[in-house]
């Protein structure tokens, strides 16, 4: 499938959906129009039944106003990406959506195999083709940032989805390397991974790249897994040869139980600022993952917040409304595969995100 998300295509999608959803649902992200809710594909068994559910959920979500799709090559051992590819084909073939209307994102770094990752890695990347990869390039037995590995994983992801180009390619939890290698080695590995991704941009295999993290940008400097976004941006600029780089996205968890993106964890000049502010200053867009904390917030939202977020909503909808309304975020990801959950999440699109003043009041009430 040729093409990639474009400004014209995503604008067309938002205009077509505008009769059914509030205008505030769509945000300008880089040069694209992206909905405030995106669909994730993380959880589920690696079986045909789950594939069918994920495909149907993706099709229903896109038809209902969701135009950002997030996956990873290791999700369900590559089956998540294959399900995304089948959903894209159904959407395009039926005329429900065009490729240039949809923002497709995936991730690479973790080994996407079920059993004995070290043996799989050795077979595929050391004893197989001449990748120039060594055993020492594998961190913690499950993670690799070697440029040849990242490039090959990107090619596999494109093949899994049957598309010629991705809109965002994330390095998946790069901070996982920090427990296995020194800071200088990690810095070198990250820059070389950025170099291969800049090359992929020039080859039109990806439009942008980013860092999909768990702890890296939520924790302070004292945490061994902490990353400074400014340092990452410097490496990206160096990888681009001093020209404009394509590191444009960051992904991290944000929800009622994990609000650290609003805390000052990043260095900006002489002061500490939240990651969303640091990213804004660098022209990087922030995507929230774990928006409803894998349903762990159900039944745990304080009564004060229930009132502020919407008495007529379910706890899952309240949690998602909290995340999608947070100032500074481009999109809130939520995993969907059960038909009831898809309908519940799409029903939230009938109302706009909270305005900044209402959100500030909620933060005060949350303490």
C-alpha positions, 0 to 999 in steps of 0.5 A: 500500500503506497503513501503516508499520512499527509496534511491534506489527507488528515484534514480531509478525514477531520472535515469528513468526521466534523459533523459527528464529533466536536471540532476540538477533537482534532489537533494540529500535530506537526503538519497533520490533523490527529484525533485526541484519541488514538487506538493501541494494539498492545494486549491480547493472545497471539491467536486468530480470535484476537486477530479478528477482534483487533482488526474489527476494532481498528476498522470501527475506530477509524470509521468512528473518528480515530485516525492514529493507530499505534502498534509495535513489532513485539506486540503479540509477536508481530501479529498486532502489526499484521492485524493493523495491515489487514485493517488498513486494507479493509478500510482502503478497499471499502473506501472508508478511509484513505492511506493519507488520512491515517497516522500509522505508528510502530516501534522497534527495539525489543525482540519480537519472539515468543521463546528463547530470545537470545537464541532467536537473536543469534540465529536471525542476526548473528549467524544469519545474514552478515549484519555486523551484530555481536552478542554484546549488542543485545541488552538485558537479553531482550533489547537491541539498538544496533542500527542494522537491527533497527533497520531490519526491524523497520523493514519487517514492520513495513512487510507485516503491515503491507505498507511502503511508509510509516508515519512515526517509527519509535525506538521502543523503551530505549532506557531499557539499555541503561541497566546493561551498558554505560552512559557513553555506550548508550549515547553512542548506540542512540545516536547510531540508531538515530542515524539509521532512522534519518536515512530511513526518512530520506528513503521515504520509509518513515516520515518522523521518528520518536522515543516511546518510553515508560520511565525515561521522561517521568522520572528525575535525574536520580533515576538510572533510567532517566533521559534528558530530552534535550540530550536526545535532541542534540544526538538527533541533530548530530545524526542529521549532520547538523541539519533539521532532524526528524525526532518529532514525537515522544510517547510516555504513560499519562493517566490519573495514577501516573501524572508525572508528565506534569511534574518538573523532570527535564532540564531547560536552561537553568530551570526544571520543567515538565516533559510536555513543556520541554517537548514544546520548546523543541518542537516535539509532540507528546503522545500519552500511552496507558491512558486508562491504565489498562482499566486499573482505575475502574472504581477508584476515581474520587467522587470529586473527580467523578463530578468534574469529569462527568457523572454520566460517564463510565470510569473508563471514559472519565479516565480517558477524558482526563488524559485526552484533555491534558494541555500539551498532549497531541493524542491519548492512546487507548487499547481496544479490541472488545466491541463494547470497549470500542463503542464505549470509547467512541461514545466519548467523542460526542463531547469535546475535551475539557478546556484548560480552566476546567482541567486546572480545576480538576488538577487542584481537586486531585491534589 
